[in-house]
Amino acid sequence: MIKFLKNKRGIAVTLFPIMVLPIIYISTLVTEPIIDVGINKGSISMEYDHNIVVTPPVEEKNPDEEIPIVKYEGYDTFGELRIPAINLNQKVISSVTADAIEISSAYLYSTDGFNRPGNTVIIGHNYKNGELFSNVTKLKIGDKIYLKTNGQDEIEYTIYKIFETSSSDASFYNRDTQGKREITLSTCTDDVEVTDNRLIILGKEE
């Protein structure tokens, strides 16, 4: 009889974990929080809660989206650049690509939108043959630059600084304009065969 009880107790001890562990495992599945990795594109995973309303982040409005697009040689343009001192009048292509800057000057960057308060950077090739930005090397302090946004009035800028710098230097792009419009023209120097420096021309709205 004692032997039987011992055997019975041994069977019970052996079967206990087999019976109980699956129940514990199932209970953890029921009580464990559900994780949603798809809420709010790009956000960190968060616990799902029916009482929380998740809204997408508000995107800042891009002021360039308000500019009417005018086509030129198959490219979108944002406006026109005019510099009377060197008889320059060009469309400004809305973005820089290798093919686009073979056609005209192009809009590289701005702190707060094309031709708006802040700094607008426009680049062009210097072919040293009078085409595109070849003649900006002749500009002087005090010369005028005019930039017109499609559908808006032309803005007059006065050149106040001309200098050379390396092609990787962008330190002057985000300069403090004190709430006024400024413009930056950038092109290769005339000695492009021996250096990759850039000629930089800064102008400001009076």
N, C-alpha and C positions, 0 to 999 in steps of 0.2 A: 504493500500500500504506500509506504514511504517512498519507495523507488518510483511508483507511478506519479506521485505528487511532484517529485523532483523533476521527472520528465515533462510533466504538464507545465510546471513553472518555467522550465527551460524553453519550451515551445512558445509560451507567452512572451517571454523576454525577447526571443528571436523575432517574433512577428510584430512586436510593438512598434519598432522604428519603421518597419515596412509599411504599416498601416497609417501611422501618424504623420510621417514626413510629407507625403503627397498632399495631405490636408493643409499643413502649414504653408507649403509652396503655393497652393491655390489661393489661400487667404492673402498672401502677399501680392498676388496678381490683382486681386480685387481692390485692395486698399492703396496700392502704389499710385502716386500721381501720374496722370497722362501727360507726356511731353509733346508739345507741338513745335516742330522746327520750321514750320512754314509761315508762321505769323510774322507780319511786318518784314517785308523783303530786306534781307541783310541784317536782321536783328538777332540778338542772342536768343537761344531757346528759352521758353518760359512755360510755367505750369498753366495748363488749360483751366479756365474758370469762366463759366457761363455768365457771371455777373460783371466781367470786365469787357469793355468795348475797346477793341484795338483799332486805332485809326492810323493810316499811313502818314509818314512824316510830310510836312508841308515843304514843297520845293520852292526855292526862291525864283521869282519870275526873271527870265532872261530878257533884258531890255532889247537885245538885238533881234528878238523874234518879232518886234513891232515894226521893224524896218521893211518897207516894200522892196521886193527883189526886182532888180532890172538885169536882164540878160545882156552879156557882152561876149561875143566870140564863143558862145556856149557855156559861159561861166556866170554864176550868180555874183552880182555886185551890190555893195552897200551904199556906194556914193561916188563922188568925183573929187580928185585932188587937183588943185590948180596952184602953180607957182609962177607968177608973171615974170619975175627976174630972170628966169631961165626958159621962159616960154613953154612950160610944162602943163599939160592938161590930160589927165588920165582917169580912167575908171579904176575904182578900188575893189578888187575881187574879194569876196567875203571870207575866204580862208586861203591859207598858204599850201600849195602843192607844187611839186617840181614843174609840172606842165603849166600851171596857172601863171607862175611868175615869169614864164617865157613870153606871156601875152601882155601883162600889165603889172602895176603895183598891187600889193595884197595886204590885207588886214591880218596882222599877226596876233595882237593881244590888246586888251584894255583893262583898266581897273574897274570900270563901271559901265561898260557898253561903248559901242562905236560912236566917236564924236560927242560923247557926253562928258559932264564934269568928271575929272580924273584924267588919266593919261591914255592916249590911243597910239599904238605902235604900228607903223606901216613900213613895209620893206619893199625893196625893188632891186633889180640887177643893175650893176654898173658895167656896161659893155664897152665903155670908153669910146663910143662912136656917136654919142648924142641921143641914143635910144634909152627909153625907160628912165632909170635914175642916174644915167651917166653924167649929167650936168649938175647934179646936186653938189658936187665937189666945188662948184663955183659960187655957192651961196655964202652970204656974209651975215654977220650979226645985224639985226634990224630989218632984214628982208622979210617979206610977207608970205605966208602959206595960207591957202584957203581950202577948207574941207567941207564939202556939202554932203549931207546924208540924203538919200533918196526921199523925196517928198517933204523935205524940210529946208530951212534957210541955210545959207552958206555961213560958216564960222571963220573969222579971220584970226590967224595966229601970227605972232611976231617972234622971229628967231632970236633967242637970247644966249644960246651956248652951242658951240661946235667942237667936237673932240673925236679922237680915235681911241678905240679900245679893242680888246680881244673878242673873237666871235662868240665866246662862251660867257661873256659878261652881260648879265641882265639886271645888275644891281640898281639901275636907274629906272627900271620899268615901273616899280611901285612907289615912286617918289610922291611926297606930299605936295599936292597942287593947291591946297587951301581952298578947296571947293570950286576951283575954276577948271576950265578945260585946258589941257595941254596936249601937244602932239610930239611924237618922236618919229623921225625918219631914219632908217638904217639901210646902209648899202656897203658894198665892198670898197676898199680904198683903191686908188689908181694903181698902186703897186701890188695888185692881187697875185701876181706871179711869184712874189717872194714872201708874202705874208698873208695870213688869213684875218687880219684886223678888219674892223668895221669903222666906217665913218658915221658918226651919230650927230644928228641935228635936233635940237630941242626948241620947241616954240610954245608960246603961251598966249591964251586969249587975254586981250587987254581989258 
